[in-house]
Amino acid sequence: MNQIVKNVEYIIEKYGDKISSDKHLLLSYWKLVDKVEMNKENFNTASFIQKASSPEAILNAKRLLEVIEKE
């Protein structure tokens, strides 16, 4: 399993009850894993551009975990 999948699995296991949408998952991933500088109102654009993982990769990892869970 690649690192993004492992990170998404960790976030869902630890914060799943608080993650109510894909947007929440993305923001949580960027804040917790990528360490993008942000608060409740803003995030640092330079930090985001330099550090943020691809939204597609994060959401694909979530979908992969959902498929694995169904098997």
trRosetta pair geometry for C-beta under 8 A, 3 or more apart (Angstrom, degrees):
i j d omega theta_ij theta_ji phi_ij phi_ji
1 5 4.7 -113 -178 87 101 131
1 6 5.6 122 118 -55 117 88
1 9 8.0 6 164 -11 151 142
2 5 5.2 96 60 10 71 103
2 6 7.2 -135 104 -4 37 92
2 61 7.8 -108 72 -104 100 113
3 6 5.5 -56 -147 39 36 113
3 7 6.1 36 155 -21 69 106
4 7 5.6 -54 -146 37 31 112
4 8 6.3 31 155 -18 66 105
4 53 6.3 158 -112 -173 116 153
4 57 5.2 -63 -167 150 169 108
4 58 6.4 -119 -174 -91 116 53
4 61 4.8 -137 126 -64 96 148
5 8 5.9 -53 -145 37 30 109
5 9 6.3 33 154 -21 63 107
5 61 4.3 -157 -94 -146 60 106
5 64 6.1 -55 -117 82 118 135
5 65 6.7 160 -159 -57 90 98
6 9 5.7 -54 -148 35 29 114
6 10 6.5 32 152 -21 63 105
7 10 5.6 -52 -150 33 32 113
7 11 6.5 31 153 -18 65 104
7 29 6.6 90 133 -137 118 96
7 33 4.8 51 -166 -106 139 146
7 61 7.7 17 62 146 81 163
8 11 5.8 -53 -148 36 33 110
8 12 6.2 30 155 -16 66 107
8 25 7.3 35 -140 -174 94 117
8 29 6.8 -13 -92 -96 73 124
8 58 6.1 151 -84 -158 119 69
8 61 4.2 147 6 118 152 124
8 62 5.4 -127 -180 -69 141 69
8 65 6.4 -149 109 -19 116 141
9 12 5.9 -57 -146 39 28 108
9 13 6.2 26 157 -17 64 110
9 61 7.9 -104 -32 159 75 108
9 65 5.7 173 -86 -108 87 140
10 13 5.9 -60 -146 39 26 109
10 14 6.0 9 163 -6 65 115
11 14 6.2 -66 -140 46 24 100
11 15 5.6 -37 -177 39 66 110
11 16 7.9 121 128 -62 58 64
11 19 7.0 83 144 -59 99 148
11 25 6.7 116 119 -145 138 78
11 28 5.4 129 -160 124 132 125
11 29 6.1 -72 -49 -80 165 74
11 32 6.4 148 -99 64 108 149
11 33 7.5 -71 -56 -36 122 115
12 15 7.2 -73 -112 61 15 68
12 16 4.7 48 -179 -84 60 98
12 19 6.6 -82 -111 43 62 151
12 25 7.6 5 -75 -120 86 113
12 62 7.3 135 -62 -123 134 89
12 65 7.0 162 24 121 159 160
13 16 6.4 18 -92 -28 10 115
15 18 4.7 -60 -178 49 87 110
15 19 5.5 88 118 -32 94 101
15 28 6.2 -163 87 -151 154 152
16 19 5.7 -59 -136 34 32 108
18 24 7.3 -152 130 170 71 138
19 24 4.7 174 -144 110 63 119
19 25 5.2 64 -163 -73 127 76
19 28 6.3 -68 -97 -4 109 153
20 24 5.6 80 42 1 63 154
21 24 4.9 105 54 4 72 98
21 25 7.2 -130 102 -2 44 87
22 25 5.4 -52 -150 36 38 115
22 26 6.3 40 152 -21 69 102
22 59 5.8 25 -152 -108 122 112
22 62 7.3 -166 -118 54 88 165
23 26 5.7 -52 -149 35 32 111
23 27 6.4 26 156 -13 65 107
24 27 5.9 -56 -144 41 30 107
24 28 6.0 32 156 -20 65 110
25 28 5.7 -58 -146 39 27 111
25 29 6.2 29 156 -21 64 107
25 58 6.7 164 131 151 104 118
25 59 7.5 115 94 -90 133 70
25 62 6.3 26 170 -76 163 145
26 29 5.8 -55 -148 34 28 111
26 30 6.3 23 157 -15 64 108
26 55 5.5 2 -122 -124 130 94
26 58 5.8 124 -105 95 71 152
26 59 7.4 -17 -71 -55 100 93
27 30 5.9 -55 -145 39 30 109
27 31 6.1 23 158 -14 65 111
27 38 7.5 -117 -160 104 93 161
28 31 5.9 -62 -144 42 27 106
28 32 5.7 2 169 1 68 118
29 32 6.5 -65 -129 49 20 94
29 33 5.2 -24 -170 25 63 121
29 34 6.7 50 139 -4 72 103
29 53 6.5 -73 142 48 122 121
29 58 5.1 -173 49 -131 175 138
30 33 7.3 -43 -89 54 11 83
30 34 4.8 -38 -145 47 49 125
30 36 4.3 -18 164 19 98 132
30 38 7.2 53 113 -3 112 141
30 43 7.6 12 127 -143 136 156
30 48 7.1 9 -167 -123 136 82
30 51 7.5 110 -158 109 82 100
30 52 5.0 -6 -124 -120 112 94
30 53 7.2 -148 -90 31 71 79
31 34 7.6 26 -10 55 11 81
31 35 7.5 39 -175 -111 32 24
31 36 6.1 -72 -83 55 44 85
31 38 5.8 -89 -94 51 99 117
32 35 7.9 -36 144 -68 11 53
33 53 7.2 -14 100 -6 124 130
34 51 4.5 132 169 147 102 99
34 52 5.3 87 149 -106 166 40
34 53 5.6 -148 -70 -11 128 86
35 47 8.0 -101 118 -176 69 116
35 51 6.2 -94 70 -176 74 153
36 43 5.8 21 142 -169 112 126
36 44 7.0 -165 177 52 76 87
36 47 5.0 132 -152 131 65 105
36 48 5.1 53 -149 -91 129 62
36 51 5.1 -177 -80 83 76 123
36 52 5.4 26 -72 -72 137 89
37 43 6.5 141 94 -161 56 70
37 44 3.9 22 76 10 111 128
37 47 4.2 126 21 2 95 175
38 42 6.6 -152 -145 107 70 46
38 43 3.4 -23 -99 -103 104 92
38 44 6.8 -128 -69 6 59 71
38 47 7.8 -152 -43 89 75 135
38 48 7.9 66 -62 -70 110 101
39 42 6.0 21 48 51 88 70
39 43 7.6 179 21 -81 49 56
43 47 7.0 -116 166 73 88 113
43 48 5.6 84 127 -59 119 119
44 47 3.8 59 88 15 114 116
44 48 6.4 174 88 -17 57 84
45 48 5.6 -55 -147 35 31 114
45 49 6.3 28 158 -17 66 106
46 49 5.9 -54 -146 37 30 109
46 50 6.2 19 159 -10 64 113
47 50 6.0 -65 -145 44 26 105
47 51 5.6 -18 173 16 66 122
48 51 6.8 -78 -126 51 16 85
48 52 4.8 9 -167 -24 63 129
49 52 7.2 -7 -69 23 12 105
53 57 5.7 -96 162 72 105 126
53 58 5.8 115 104 -52 117 103
54 57 4.1 86 71 3 103 106
54 58 6.9 -173 92 -7 56 83
55 58 5.7 -58 -150 38 35 111
55 59 6.1 24 158 -10 70 110
56 59 6.1 -61 -142 44 28 103
56 60 5.9 30 158 -21 65 111
57 60 5.8 -53 -141 38 26 112
57 61 6.4 32 155 -23 61 105
58 61 5.8 -55 -155 31 28 113
58 62 6.8 30 148 -19 62 102
59 62 5.4 -46 -150 31 39 115
59 63 6.5 38 151 -17 66 102
60 63 5.6 -53 -148 38 35 111
60 64 6.3 40 151 -23 66 104
61 64 5.6 -50 -146 34 32 114
61 65 6.5 33 154 -18 63 104
62 65 5.9 -57 -154 36 31 111
62 66 6.6 33 149 -21 64 105
63 66 5.5 -51 -150 33 36 115
63 67 6.5 36 152 -19 66 102
64 67 5.8 -53 -151 34 33 111
64 68 6.4 33 152 -18 65 106
65 68 5.6 -52 -145 38 33 113
65 69 6.2 38 154 -24 65 106
66 69 5.7 -53 -148 33 29 115
66 70 6.7 30 154 -21 62 105
67 70 5.9 -57 -154 32 32 111
67 71 6.9 35 151 -27 63 102
68 71 5.9 -54 -157 22 35 114
